[in-house]
Amino acid sequence: MYRTILIPLDTTAADQIILRHIRPLAALCRSRLVLLHVADGWAARRFGPQAVSPEVTADREYLVRLQTELSREGFEVEAELAFGNPATEIILWVKRRHCDLIAMTTHGHRFLADLVLGTTARELQHSLSIPILLLRADPRQKRLKA
């Protein structure tokens, strides 16, 4: 059913929410997991893959750690670091990796905040035709350290 599941990560504790939820589904479907974090800080947006910053280094280490953990559990896992606008990059990765499902957390903004700020989830819903599994995360989650 879901051969390839894309899991966009934001390096907060919310990532563990989606990973705990998706493990049984991925095991049942024998899915390949693609972990994707989009670095969108100043250096990442300006220099892309050539960006050198403590944030980019921490992001890479974080992805490797999660990939190793999931691989040890028997999952086929890819971990990718992209650069730029999260929604744009997620859409590109869905197409590049032929993903069947996106599984991600949302921070549950309210209507007015969504209109003013926009949301990655809303952009994905309007741009893609594959299923998107959204789990609400606590908006007070803190960024994790690598």
N, C-alpha and C positions, 0 to 999 in steps of 0.2 A: 504494500500500500504506500508507505513512505520510504522510498529507497534512500533518499538523501534529505536530511533535516538540517537547515541552517539555523544556528543559534547565535543571534547577535548578543554580545556581552557588553556591559558598561563598566566593568571592574568595581561593582558595588556588591554588597551582600545579596542584592536581588538576583545576581547570577546563580547563586546556590538554589534559589527558589525554582527557577526554570530548569536547572540541571536535575534537581531531585524529581521534578515532575516528568521530565522527558525520558529519563532512564528506562522506566518500564515499557513505555511505548516504543522506544528505539530497540530495546531487546526483543520485544514481541515481533516487530517488523523487520528485524535484522538490518536496521538503518545505518547508513554511514552518517556520521555527525561532522558538520563543518562549523567550527567555532570561529566567530568573526568579531573582532573588536575594531571599531573605527576610531583612530586617533584623530581628534579634531581640535587640538590645541593650536596655538599660534605657529609653533615650529612645524607641526604635522601638516597644517594647511598650506604653509608657505613652501616647505621643502619636500613634502611627500615622503617617499621611501628613503630619501637621503637625510631625513630629519634626525638630528642628534639632540636628545634632551633627556633629562632624568625620567620624564613622563613616558616617553617612547620606550626607553630601556625597561622601565617597570611593566609597561604593557606587554612587551615581548616575553618577559620572564613569566608574567601571569598566564599568558596563553600556553606557553610550554608546560608550565606546571599542571594546568587543567588537562591539556592533551595527554600528558603522561599518566595522570590519574585515571582518566577515562579509558585509555589504552590498556592499562593494567586490569581494568574491570572487563576487558574483552571487547570493547567497542572499536570499530574502525573510525579513526578520528583524524581530521585535518584541522589545523589551527592557522588562521590567517589574520594578519594585521593590515588594515586598509587605512587610507588617509583621506581626510576631507569631510564632506557632508555625510552624516550617517545614513540618511534615507537614500541618497544617490548611490552610495557605495553598496548598501545592502541590496538594492535593486540590481546592480551590476553583478554582484556575487551570486544572486539567485539564478541569473541567466547563465553565468559562466560555469557554475557547478550543477546546473540542471536540478535545482532543489525542488522537492515535492511539498515541503512544509517549512514555514518559518515558525519557530517557537521562541518567544521573547517575553520579557516583562514590560509592563507599562507603569508609569508613575502616577497614573490616574488624575491628571489635571482636570480641572473643571472646564465647562464650556467656554467661558470668557478667556481663560488662559490659553486654551487650544486655539481660539481665533487669533489672539494676539501673537502667541509664540509659535504656533504650529507644533505638530508632534510627528515624530518619526513613524509611529504606528498608523496615524491617519494618512500620511503620504503613501505608505506601503499599501494600505487598503485600497487606495484609489489608483494605484499604479500597477498592481500585480493581480493575477487571477488565481494564484495558488492559495491554499488555506494558510491562515495565520492564527496561531494559537497564542493568545495574550493572557498573561497572568498578571494581576495587579500586585505591585510591590509597594512596600511602605516608602513613601516619598522622603522619609527622613533617613534613608539608608546612607551610610558613609562610604566613600571611596575606599577600596581595599588596598593594602600595601602588597607589593610583589614579594 
